[in-house]
């Protein structure tokens, strides 16, 4: 490690701790989002984890919530799995950044997207899937030479990611397609059995994707595609950084094309990451077009972001000079400033409203020990969650199921 890397190591560690603090802070402080409440009440609280009727059920995330809420049903334990995977992401971002001479701005670039921070602190599948994909791509990058066992492990990580966010199965397919020649040259009975098993385990995910996107079911996405805006925002990725200026947003979008522009200057492993990541992103838009499904927007793009960020880092490092380095530092500083400007500990980016947990649990006492809630109508999943939470955290409460006043002794 050269002197510059050593000088950068300490501030990177400080920032690493800072990013971890942000996700812990939000995981503890933010009120539950509607999607989290729905996941907990409809799948976890009812022990109906395998209910695959709607896209809302991110199976791996739901299963992990089921495990952690055996400790407590407090908001943090609903989110703790994503917090854990956020810590893994930041650790590998630190490891990845040390590959570069100017490691600090690269680390900031990989970690400071507001949507990343947000979804590592929320009980949804996006953070888990994003971290797993980043882990798999790092294993590709740091592998000294081709090894079948490592390929099988990476394939499993991509497959596991698809059980959290189903559309990331694209990564699984493209990864194996890219390495198909090496696999055939090195395959053995054990490898064949493992790949066959992974392929069989991928089939339920394919079914899930088509099942939850059938006509009439609620699916997060857009039915209209503005090609001009899509291309200028780097396939929508720049919008994840919440840049208010449209001009700067478009400039950010252009940055995501640098790995393609400077592709021939990249090293072999770097080219592998670029090909797999950009092919996966392209397929994410192509498949909805072919099958007449909603196009991905915002949080759906999060798991596809790490590979693109890694690719941009490769491109920038290969064109590095004094002027580029200055721009890189100014750019990374602006990302940090933007992150802190957009950070709000009490709510999540996609669910900004005036919901109040205290209002949700307010009730009036009626005759014969009966009670009735005064705020939020029946059917508000967040209100229902906080009323259930009150049954384990308060001495006197209105039972949300019987509407009777209960006093814990």
Buried (B, 14 or more C-beta within 10 A) or exposed (E): EEEEBEEBBEEBEEBBEBBBEBBBBBBBBBBBBBBBBBBBBBBBBEEEBEBBEBBBBBBBBBBBBBEBBEEBBBBBBBBBBBBBBBBBBBBBBBEBBBBBEBBBBBBBBBBBBBBBBBBBBBBBBBBBBBBBBBBBBBBBBEBEEEEBEBBBBBBBBBBBBBBBBBBBBBBBBBBBEBBEEEBEEBEEEEBEEBBEEBBEBBEBBEEBBEBBBEEEEEBBBBEEBEEEBBBBBBBBBBBBBBBEEEEBBBBBBBBBBBBEEBBEBBEEBBBBBBBBBBBBBBBBBEBBEEEEBBBBBBBBBBBBBBBBBBBBBBBBBBEBEEEEBEEBBEBBEBBBEBBEEBBBEEBBBBBEEEBBBEBBBEBEEEEEEEBEBEBBEEEBBBBBBBBBBBBEBEEEBBBBEEBEBBEEE
